[in-house]
């Protein structure tokens, strides 16, 4: 007796990819995620390629992974893919410090974050 198969977390016409432990604050990462929301994947990749933000390279890798998942795992057409969702979450925070004057302690927080990208196949007739 085997267990039942887990239901899919995304719809039949969607695929997703998650990057965890990105060494940047969620606020900065969200600025890059806003660039690609609701855009066709070709336009989103071009925007990330020419973005001046450091974290855009990591977001581009995640988007390419989502596109590859859509093509290989879910048999979706790459030319009809649109970035349906791109959202950011918090991850762990390294807590560091620096001695300050009069015996005090300056707190230094080094946040990590994660980005989730969902791509959806949208045909030209419905768009």
C-alpha positions as a Markdown table, in Angstrom:
| # | Residue | x | y | z |
|---|---|---|---|---|
| 1 | Unk | 0.0 | 0.0 | 0.0 |
| 2 | Unk | 1.4 | 3.3 | -1.1 |
| 3 | Unk | 0.5 | 6.8 | -0.2 |
| 4 | Unk | -1.6 | 8.8 | -2.5 |
| 5 | Unk | 0.2 | 11.2 | -4.8 |
| 6 | Unk | 0.5 | 14.8 | -3.4 |
| 7 | Unk | -1.7 | 17.3 | -5.2 |
| 8 | Unk | 0.1 | 19.9 | -7.3 |
| 9 | Unk | 0.8 | 23.2 | -5.6 |
| 10 | Unk | 0.2 | 25.1 | -8.8 |
| 11 | Unk | -2.4 | 25.0 | -11.5 |
| 12 | Unk | -2.1 | 22.8 | -14.6 |
| 13 | Unk | -0.9 | 25.7 | -16.8 |
| 14 | Unk | 1.6 | 27.0 | -14.2 |
| 15 | Unk | 5.2 | 26.2 | -13.0 |
| 16 | Unk | 7.2 | 27.7 | -10.2 |
| 17 | Unk | 10.7 | 28.1 | -8.9 |
| 18 | Unk | 12.0 | 29.3 | -5.5 |
| 19 | Unk | 15.4 | 30.7 | -4.5 |
| 20 | Unk | 16.2 | 30.7 | -0.9 |
| 21 | Unk | 19.0 | 32.3 | 1.2 |
| 22 | Unk | 19.6 | 35.3 | -1.1 |
| 23 | Unk | 21.9 | 37.6 | 0.7 |
| 24 | Unk | 19.9 | 40.8 | 0.4 |
| 25 | Unk | 17.1 | 42.5 | 2.3 |
| 26 | Unk | 13.5 | 41.6 | 1.2 |
| 27 | Unk | 12.9 | 45.3 | 0.6 |
| 28 | Unk | 15.7 | 45.5 | -2.0 |
| 29 | Unk | 14.7 | 42.2 | -3.6 |
| 30 | Unk | 11.1 | 43.3 | -3.9 |
| 31 | Unk | 12.2 | 46.3 | -6.1 |
| 32 | Unk | 13.6 | 43.8 | -8.6 |
| 33 | Unk | 10.6 | 41.5 | -8.3 |
| 34 | Unk | 8.3 | 44.4 | -9.2 |
| 35 | Unk | 10.2 | 44.8 | -12.5 |
| 36 | Unk | 9.0 | 41.5 | -13.8 |
| 37 | Unk | 5.5 | 41.0 | -12.5 |
| 38 | Unk | 2.8 | 40.4 | -15.2 |
| 39 | Unk | 5.3 | 40.5 | -18.1 |
| 40 | Unk | 6.1 | 38.0 | -20.8 |
| 41 | Unk | 9.1 | 36.0 | -19.9 |
| 42 | Unk | 11.2 | 37.3 | -22.8 |
| 43 | Unk | 10.7 | 40.9 | -21.7 |
| 44 | Unk | 11.3 | 40.0 | -18.0 |
| 45 | Unk | 14.6 | 38.3 | -18.9 |
| 46 | Unk | 15.7 | 41.3 | -20.9 |
| 47 | Unk | 14.8 | 43.6 | -18.0 |
| 48 | Unk | 16.7 | 41.5 | -15.5 |
| 49 | Unk | 19.7 | 41.2 | -17.9 |
| 50 | Unk | 20.1 | 45.0 | -18.2 |
| 51 | Unk | 19.2 | 45.9 | -14.6 |
| 52 | Unk | 21.8 | 47.6 | -12.5 |
| 53 | Unk | 20.7 | 45.9 | -9.3 |
| 54 | Unk | 23.1 | 43.3 | -8.0 |
| 55 | Unk | 20.4 | 40.9 | -7.0 |
| 56 | Unk | 18.9 | 40.9 | -10.5 |
| 57 | Unk | 21.3 | 38.2 | -11.5 |
| 58 | Unk | 19.9 | 35.8 | -8.8 |
| 59 | Unk | 16.3 | 36.7 | -9.8 |
| 60 | Unk | 17.1 | 36.0 | -13.4 |
| 61 | Unk | 18.5 | 32.5 | -12.5 |
| 62 | Unk | 15.2 | 31.8 | -10.6 |
| 63 | Unk | 13.1 | 32.9 | -13.6 |
| 64 | Unk | 15.2 | 30.7 | -15.9 |
| 65 | Unk | 14.6 | 27.8 | -13.6 |
| 66 | Unk | 10.9 | 28.4 | -13.6 |
| 67 | Unk | 10.9 | 28.5 | -17.4 |
| 68 | Unk | 12.9 | 25.3 | -17.5 |
| 69 | Unk | 10.4 | 23.7 | -15.0 |
| 70 | Unk | 7.5 | 24.7 | -17.2 |
| 71 | Unk | 9.1 | 23.3 | -20.3 |
| 72 | Unk | 10.5 | 20.1 | -19.0 |
| 73 | Unk | 8.2 | 19.1 | -16.1 |
| 74 | Unk | 4.8 | 20.4 | -17.2 |
| 75 | Unk | 5.1 | 20.5 | -21.0 |
| 76 | Unk | 4.2 | 24.1 | -21.4 |
| 77 | Unk | 5.0 | 26.3 | -24.4 |
| 78 | Unk | 7.8 | 28.7 | -23.5 |
| 79 | Unk | 6.7 | 31.4 | -26.0 |
| 80 | Unk | 3.3 | 31.8 | -24.3 |
| 81 | Unk | 4.7 | 32.1 | -20.7 |
| 82 | Unk | 4.0 | 35.1 | -18.5 |
| 83 | Unk | 5.3 | 35.9 | -15.1 |
| 84 | Unk | 2.1 | 35.4 | -13.1 |
| 85 | Unk | 3.5 | 36.0 | -9.6 |
| 86 | Unk | 6.8 | 37.1 | -8.2 |
| 87 | Unk | 6.8 | 37.5 | -4.5 |
| 88 | Unk | 9.5 | 37.9 | -1.8 |
| 89 | Unk | 9.7 | 36.5 | 1.7 |
| 90 | Unk | 12.0 | 36.9 | 4.7 |
| 91 | Unk | 14.6 | 34.3 | 5.6 |
| 92 | Unk | 17.1 | 34.1 | 8.4 |
| 93 | Unk | 19.0 | 37.2 | 9.8 |
| 94 | Unk | 22.6 | 37.1 | 10.8 |
| 95 | Unk | 23.0 | 39.2 | 13.9 |
| 96 | Unk | 26.4 | 40.9 | 14.2 |
| 97 | Unk | 27.6 | 43.8 | 16.3 |
| 98 | Unk | 30.1 | 46.4 | 16.7 |
| 99 | Unk | 31.4 | 48.0 | 20.0 |
| 100 | Unk | 30.3 | 51.6 | 20.4 |
| 101 | Unk | 31.2 | 54.4 | 22.8 |
| 102 | Unk | 30.5 | 54.2 | 26.5 |
| 103 | Unk | 30.2 | 50.4 | 26.6 |
| 104 | Unk | 27.3 | 50.2 | 24.2 |
| 105 | Unk | 26.8 | 47.8 | 21.3 |
| 106 | Unk | 25.8 | 48.7 | 17.8 |
| 107 | Unk | 23.6 | 46.1 | 16.3 |
| 108 | Unk | 24.3 | 45.0 | 12.7 |
| 109 | Unk | 21.6 | 42.9 | 11.0 |
| 110 | Unk | 22.5 | 41.0 | 7.8 |
| 111 | Unk | 19.2 | 39.8 | 6.4 |
| 112 | Unk | 18.6 | 37.0 | 3.9 |
| 113 | Unk | 15.5 | 36.6 | 1.8 |
| 114 | Unk | 13.8 | 34.3 | -0.7 |
| 115 | Unk | 12.0 | 34.9 | -4.0 |
| 116 | Unk | 9.2 | 32.8 | -5.5 |
| 117 | Unk | 8.4 | 33.1 | -9.2 |
| 118 | Unk | 5.4 | 31.5 | -10.9 |
| 119 | Unk | 5.0 | 31.5 | -14.6 |
| 120 | Unk | 1.7 | 30.8 | -16.4 |
| 121 | Unk | 0.9 | 29.8 | -19.9 |
| 122 | Unk | -1.4 | 32.3 | -21.5 |
| 123 | Unk | -2.5 | 31.8 | -25.1 |
| 124 | Unk | -2.7 | 34.8 | -27.4 |
| 125 | Unk | -6.5 | 34.4 | -27.8 |
| 126 | Unk | -7.2 | 35.0 | -24.1 |
| 127 | Unk | -4.6 | 37.7 | -23.7 |
